[in-house]
Amino acid sequence: MSAITTHVLDISSGRPAEAVPIVLEHKRAGAWVEVGRGSTDADGRLRTLLPSGAPLERGLYRITFDTGAYFAATGVDGFYPEASVVFEVRADREHYHVPLLLSPYGYSTYRGS
């Protein structure tokens, strides 16, 4: 099944990052076009970023995590107001899982499974 999913872990608290607003964009003709959005659940997951029935097309995608909103809601001063991850979908029938490990002064990402 083709999908784009994510999981945000707050490594400073050792807990999932709940209610992080996220936007997914696809680069088309040189411009970023929004194709999905949502927020993480209590487990820090957003189980689908593509709307139901929307095809996963090959190309460049960008996930933007509104880390500033998350840190404001948790009463933490963070350095990065957002974290953006650009990645390439090369096969339209795969699952792309893009987790974010987050702290107030840094973040990291990787291709998950």
Sequence and secondary structure as in RCSB ss.txt:
>XXXX:A:sequence
MSAITTHVLDISSGRPAEAVPIVLEHKRAGAWVEVGRGSTDADGRLRTLLPSGAPLERGLYRITFDTGAYFAATG
VDGFYPEASVVFEVRADREHYHVPLLLSPYGYSTYRGS
>XXXX:A:secstr
  EEEEEEEETTTTEE TT EEEEEEEETTEEEEEEEEE  TTSEE   S TT    SEEEEEEE HHHHHHHHT
   S S EEEEEEE  TTSEEE  EEEETTEEEE  B 
